[in-house]
């Protein structure tokens, strides 16, 4: 199982760590996307 998400929300014990970037701060892993044939969102 591969997690294609880079960054974003994370848990630190019982606390939710929210990055200061726009939105939730998550992005797709470019290397993972290269292995995908096609995606529709």
N, CA, C and O atoms as a Maestro MAE file, in Angstrom:
{
 s_m_m2io_version
 :::
 2.0.0
}

f_m_ct {
 s_m_title
 :::
 protein
 m_atom[164] {
  # First column is atom index #
  i_m_mmod_type
  r_m_x_coord
  r_m_y_coord
  r_m_z_coord
  i_m_residue_number
  s_m_chain_name
  s_m_pdb_residue_name
  s_m_pdb_atom_name
  i_m_atomic_number
  :::
  1 25 0.849 -1.176 0.000 1 A "UNK " " N  " 7
  2 3 0.000 0.000 0.000 1 A "UNK " " CA " 6
  3 2 0.894 1.239 0.000 1 A "UNK " " C  " 6
  4 15 1.814 1.347 0.811 1 A "UNK " " O  " 8
  5 25 0.623 2.163 -0.903 2 A "UNK " " N  " 7
  6 3 1.418 3.381 -1.035 2 A "UNK " " CA " 6
  7 2 0.554 4.584 -0.680 2 A "UNK " " C  " 6
  8 15 -0.583 4.697 -1.137 2 A "UNK " " O  " 8
  9 25 1.091 5.466 0.125 3 A "UNK " " N  " 7
  10 3 0.387 6.702 0.471 3 A "UNK " " CA " 6
  11 2 0.844 7.789 -0.499 3 A "UNK " " C  " 6
  12 15 1.985 8.242 -0.411 3 A "UNK " " O  " 8
  13 25 -0.021 8.218 -1.424 4 A "UNK " " N  " 7
  14 3 0.383 9.200 -2.428 4 A "UNK " " CA " 6
  15 2 0.332 10.647 -1.939 4 A "UNK " " C  " 6
  16 15 0.544 11.570 -2.725 4 A "UNK " " O  " 8
  17 25 0.057 10.853 -0.665 5 A "UNK " " N  " 7
  18 3 -0.074 12.214 -0.133 5 A "UNK " " CA " 6
  19 2 1.228 12.636 0.545 5 A "UNK " " C  " 6
  20 15 1.814 11.882 1.322 5 A "UNK " " O  " 8
  21 25 1.668 13.861 0.232 6 A "UNK " " N  " 7
  22 3 2.870 14.429 0.835 6 A "UNK " " CA " 6
  23 2 2.448 15.653 1.641 6 A "UNK " " C  " 6
  24 15 1.741 16.526 1.138 6 A "UNK " " O  " 8
  25 25 2.884 15.706 2.885 7 A "UNK " " N  " 7
  26 3 2.548 16.858 3.723 7 A "UNK " " CA " 6
  27 2 1.125 16.777 4.238 7 A "UNK " " C  " 6
  28 15 0.522 15.704 4.281 7 A "UNK " " O  " 8
  29 25 0.604 17.912 4.624 8 A "UNK " " N  " 7
  30 3 -0.770 17.968 5.110 8 A "UNK " " CA " 6
  31 2 -0.869 17.783 6.606 8 A "UNK " " C  " 6
  32 15 0.110 17.941 7.336 8 A "UNK " " O  " 8
  33 25 -2.057 17.449 7.049 9 A "UNK " " N  " 7
  34 3 -2.326 17.259 8.471 9 A "UNK " " CA " 6
  35 2 -1.570 16.053 9.001 9 A "UNK " " C  " 6
  36 15 -1.369 15.074 8.283 9 A "UNK " " O  " 8
  37 25 -1.155 16.121 10.249 10 A "UNK " " N  " 7
  38 3 -0.516 14.972 10.880 10 A "UNK " " CA " 6
  39 2 -0.884 14.951 12.359 10 A "UNK " " C  " 6
  40 15 -1.230 15.977 12.944 10 A "UNK " " O  " 8
  41 25 -0.802 13.770 12.945 11 A "UNK " " N  " 7
  42 3 -1.101 13.608 14.364 11 A "UNK " " CA " 6
  43 2 0.195 13.566 15.156 11 A "UNK " " C  " 6
  44 15 1.162 12.919 14.752 11 A "UNK " " O  " 8
  45 25 0.207 14.258 16.280 12 A "UNK " " N  " 7
  46 3 1.331 14.241 17.205 12 A "UNK " " CA " 6
  47 2 0.761 13.817 18.551 12 A "UNK " " C  " 6
  48 15 0.364 14.643 19.372 12 A "UNK " " O  " 8
  49 25 0.735 12.506 18.752 13 A "UNK " " N  " 7
  50 3 0.087 11.990 19.957 13 A "UNK " " CA " 6
  51 2 -1.412 12.180 19.840 13 A "UNK " " C  " 6
  52 15 -2.045 11.614 18.948 13 A "UNK " " O  " 8
  53 25 -1.981 12.967 20.728 14 A "UNK " " N  " 7
  54 3 -3.416 13.242 20.694 14 A "UNK " " CA " 6
  55 2 -3.732 14.571 20.010 14 A "UNK " " C  " 6
  56 15 -4.891 14.983 19.960 14 A "UNK " " O  " 8
  57 25 -2.712 15.238 19.488 15 A "UNK " " N  " 7
  58 3 -2.895 16.563 18.916 15 A "UNK " " CA " 6
  59 2 -2.801 16.527 17.399 15 A "UNK " " C  " 6
  60 15 -2.018 15.764 16.834 15 A "UNK " " O  " 8
  61 25 -3.598 17.350 16.751 16 A "UNK " " N  " 7
  62 3 -3.595 17.477 15.304 16 A "UNK " " CA " 6
  63 2 -2.675 18.630 14.929 16 A "UNK " " C  " 6
  64 15 -2.875 19.760 15.374 16 A "UNK " " O  " 8
  65 25 -1.666 18.342 14.108 17 A "UNK " " N  " 7
  66 3 -0.717 19.360 13.664 17 A "UNK " " CA " 6
  67 2 -1.154 19.860 12.293 17 A "UNK " " C  " 6
  68 15 -1.163 19.098 11.326 17 A "UNK " " O  " 8
  69 25 -1.517 21.138 12.205 18 A "UNK " " N  " 7
  70 3 -1.998 21.734 10.962 18 A "UNK " " CA " 6
  71 2 -0.907 22.643 10.413 18 A "UNK " " C  " 6
  72 15 -0.495 23.583 11.092 18 A "UNK " " O  " 8
  73 25 -0.426 22.381 9.183 19 A "UNK " " N  " 7
  74 3 0.614 23.236 8.619 19 A "UNK " " CA " 6
  75 2 0.080 24.637 8.309 19 A "UNK " " C  " 6
  76 15 -1.130 24.838 8.214 19 A "UNK " " O  " 8
  77 25 0.972 25.581 8.156 20 A "UNK " " N  " 7
  78 3 0.581 26.965 7.898 20 A "UNK " " CA " 6
  79 2 0.380 27.245 6.418 20 A "UNK " " C  " 6
  80 15 0.153 28.396 6.043 20 A "UNK " " O  " 8
  81 25 0.455 26.240 5.574 21 A "UNK " " N  " 7
  82 3 0.281 26.437 4.137 21 A "UNK " " CA " 6
  83 2 -1.201 26.565 3.781 21 A "UNK " " C  " 6
  84 15 -2.073 26.344 4.621 21 A "UNK " " O  " 8
  85 25 -1.469 26.919 2.544 22 A "UNK " " N  " 7
  86 3 -2.837 27.126 2.070 22 A "UNK " " CA " 6
  87 2 -3.610 25.807 2.093 22 A "UNK " " C  " 6
  88 15 -3.056 24.757 1.769 22 A "UNK " " O  " 8
  89 25 -4.867 25.856 2.468 23 A "UNK " " N  " 7
  90 3 -5.701 24.649 2.537 23 A "UNK " " CA " 6
  91 2 -5.221 23.749 3.657 23 A "UNK " " C  " 6
  92 15 -4.900 24.220 4.748 23 A "UNK " " O  " 8
  93 25 -5.172 22.453 3.389 24 A "UNK " " N  " 7
  94 3 -4.666 21.520 4.402 24 A "UNK " " CA " 6
  95 2 -3.180 21.243 4.211 24 A "UNK " " C  " 6
  96 15 -2.587 20.493 4.987 24 A "UNK " " O  " 8
  97 25 -2.575 21.838 3.190 25 A "UNK " " N  " 7
  98 3 -1.140 21.717 2.986 25 A "UNK " " CA " 6
  99 2 -0.697 20.398 2.389 25 A "UNK " " C  " 6
  100 15 0.491 20.078 2.424 25 A "UNK " " O  " 8
  101 25 -1.619 19.628 1.844 26 A "UNK " " N  " 7
  102 3 -1.274 18.331 1.265 26 A "UNK " " CA " 6
  103 2 -1.047 18.460 -0.237 26 A "UNK " " C  " 6
  104 15 -1.625 19.327 -0.893 26 A "UNK " " O  " 8
  105 25 -0.204 17.591 -0.766 27 A "UNK " " N  " 7
  106 3 0.081 17.561 -2.193 27 A "UNK " " CA " 6
  107 2 0.239 16.103 -2.606 27 A "UNK " " C  " 6
  108 15 0.424 15.228 -1.759 27 A "UNK " " O  " 8
  109 25 0.166 15.846 -3.901 28 A "UNK " " N  " 7
  110 3 0.337 14.488 -4.417 28 A "UNK " " CA " 6
  111 2 1.817 14.225 -4.673 28 A "UNK " " C  " 6
  112 15 2.542 15.110 -5.128 28 A "UNK " " O  " 8
  113 25 2.259 13.011 -4.380 29 A "UNK " " N  " 7
  114 3 3.639 12.595 -4.609 29 A "UNK " " CA " 6
  115 2 3.876 12.453 -6.109 29 A "UNK " " C  " 6
  116 15 3.221 11.642 -6.763 29 A "UNK " " O  " 8
  117 25 4.807 13.233 -6.661 30 A "UNK " " N  " 7
  118 3 5.078 13.226 -8.101 30 A "UNK " " CA " 6
  119 2 5.528 11.850 -8.590 30 A "UNK " " C  " 6
  120 15 5.127 11.424 -9.673 30 A "UNK " " O  " 8
  121 25 6.352 11.150 -7.815 31 A "UNK " " N  " 7
  122 3 6.826 9.820 -8.216 31 A "UNK " " CA " 6
  123 2 5.666 8.837 -8.297 31 A "UNK " " C  " 6
  124 15 5.632 7.992 -9.192 31 A "UNK " " O  " 8
  125 25 4.722 8.938 -7.378 32 A "UNK " " N  " 7
  126 3 3.547 8.073 -7.416 32 A "UNK " " CA " 6
  127 2 2.717 8.356 -8.657 32 A "UNK " " C  " 6
  128 15 2.254 7.429 -9.321 32 A "UNK " " O  " 8
  129 25 2.524 9.643 -8.975 33 A "UNK " " N  " 7
  130 3 1.716 10.016 -10.137 33 A "UNK " " CA " 6
  131 2 2.329 9.525 -11.446 33 A "UNK " " C  " 6
  132 15 1.603 9.230 -12.395 33 A "UNK " " O  " 8
  133 25 3.651 9.434 -11.506 34 A "UNK " " N  " 7
  134 3 4.321 8.936 -12.720 34 A "UNK " " CA " 6
  135 2 3.977 7.475 -12.990 34 A "UNK " " C  " 6
  136 15 4.026 7.028 -14.136 34 A "UNK " " O  " 8
  137 25 3.629 6.731 -11.941 35 A "UNK " " N  " 7
  138 3 3.306 5.313 -12.110 35 A "UNK " " CA " 6
  139 2 1.839 5.088 -12.461 35 A "UNK " " C  " 6
  140 15 1.441 3.965 -12.771 35 A "UNK " " O  " 8
  141 25 1.038 6.141 -12.413 36 A "UNK " " N  " 7
  142 3 -0.392 6.029 -12.696 36 A "UNK " " CA " 6
  143 2 -0.652 6.225 -14.183 36 A "UNK " " C  " 6
  144 15 -0.070 7.108 -14.812 36 A "UNK " " O  " 8
  145 25 -1.521 5.403 -14.735 37 A "UNK " " N  " 7
  146 3 -1.880 5.529 -16.135 37 A "UNK " " CA " 6
  147 2 -2.758 6.744 -16.363 37 A "UNK " " C  " 6
  148 15 -2.470 7.573 -17.226 37 A "UNK " " O  " 8
  149 25 -3.818 6.851 -15.595 38 A "UNK " " N  " 7
  150 3 -4.789 7.921 -15.786 38 A "UNK " " CA " 6
  151 2 -5.642 8.045 -14.541 38 A "UNK " " C  " 6
  152 15 -6.013 7.043 -13.930 38 A "UNK " " O  " 8
  153 25 -5.952 9.277 -14.164 39 A "UNK " " N  " 7
  154 3 -6.806 9.519 -13.004 39 A "UNK " " CA " 6
  155 2 -7.822 10.581 -13.363 39 A "UNK " " C  " 6
  156 15 -7.499 11.556 -14.041 39 A "UNK " " O  " 8
  157 25 -9.036 10.396 -12.915 40 A "UNK " " N  " 7
  158 3 -10.080 11.393 -13.091 40 A "UNK " " CA " 6
  159 2 -10.576 11.775 -11.708 40 A "UNK " " C  " 6
  160 15 -10.970 10.917 -10.918 40 A "UNK " " O  " 8
  161 25 -10.552 13.059 -11.426 41 A "UNK " " N  " 7
  162 3 -11.002 13.531 -10.115 41 A "UNK " " CA " 6
  163 2 -12.184 14.442 -10.315 41 A "UNK " " C  " 6
  164 15 -12.734 14.961 -9.344 41 A "UNK " " O  " 8
  :::
 }
 m_bond[163] {
  # First column is bond index #
  i_m_from
  i_m_to
  i_m_order
  :::
  1 1 2 1
  2 2 3 1
  3 3 4 2
  4 3 5 1
  5 5 6 1
  6 6 7 1
  7 7 8 2
  8 7 9 1
  9 9 10 1
  10 10 11 1
  11 11 12 2
  12 11 13 1
  13 13 14 1
  14 14 15 1
  15 15 16 2
  16 15 17 1
  17 17 18 1
  18 18 19 1
  19 19 20 2
  20 19 21 1
  21 21 22 1
  22 22 23 1
  23 23 24 2
  24 23 25 1
  25 25 26 1
  26 26 27 1
  27 27 28 2
  28 27 29 1
  29 29 30 1
  30 30 31 1
  31 31 32 2
  32 31 33 1
  33 33 34 1
  34 34 35 1
  35 35 36 2
  36 35 37 1
  37 37 38 1
  38 38 39 1
  39 39 40 2
  40 39 41 1
  41 41 42 1
  42 42 43 1
  43 43 44 2
  44 43 45 1
  45 45 46 1
  46 46 47 1
  47 47 48 2
  48 47 49 1
  49 49 50 1
  50 50 51 1
  51 51 52 2
  52 51 53 1
  53 53 54 1
  54 54 55 1
  55 55 56 2
  56 55 57 1
  57 57 58 1
  58 58 59 1
  59 59 60 2
  60 59 61 1
  61 61 62 1
  62 62 63 1
  63 63 64 2
  64 63 65 1
  65 65 66 1
  66 66 67 1
  67 67 68 2
  68 67 69 1
  69 69 70 1
  70 70 71 1
  71 71 72 2
  72 71 73 1
  73 73 74 1
  74 74 75 1
  75 75 76 2
  76 75 77 1
  77 77 78 1
  78 78 79 1
  79 79 80 2
  80 79 81 1
  81 81 82 1
  82 82 83 1
  83 83 84 2
  84 83 85 1
  85 85 86 1
  86 86 87 1
  87 87 88 2
  88 87 89 1
  89 89 90 1
  90 90 91 1
  91 91 92 2
  92 91 93 1
  93 93 94 1
  94 94 95 1
  95 95 96 2
  96 95 97 1
  97 97 98 1
  98 98 99 1
  99 99 100 2
  100 99 101 1
  101 101 102 1
  102 102 103 1
  103 103 104 2
  104 103 105 1
  105 105 106 1
  106 106 107 1
  107 107 108 2
  108 107 109 1
  109 109 110 1
  110 110 111 1
  111 111 112 2
  112 111 113 1
  113 113 114 1
  114 114 115 1
  115 115 116 2
  116 115 117 1
  117 117 118 1
  118 118 119 1
  119 119 120 2
  120 119 121 1
  121 121 122 1
  122 122 123 1
  123 123 124 2
  124 123 125 1
  125 125 126 1
  126 126 127 1
  127 127 128 2
  128 127 129 1
  129 129 130 1
  130 130 131 1
  131 131 132 2
  132 131 133 1
  133 133 134 1
  134 134 135 1
  135 135 136 2
  136 135 137 1
  137 137 138 1
  138 138 139 1
  139 139 140 2
  140 139 141 1
  141 141 142 1
  142 142 143 1
  143 143 144 2
  144 143 145 1
  145 145 146 1
  146 146 147 1
  147 147 148 2
  148 147 149 1
  149 149 150 1
  150 150 151 1
  151 151 152 2
  152 151 153 1
  153 153 154 1
  154 154 155 1
  155 155 156 2
  156 155 157 1
  157 157 158 1
  158 158 159 1
  159 159 160 2
  160 159 161 1
  161 161 162 1
  162 162 163 1
  163 163 164 2
  :::
 }
}
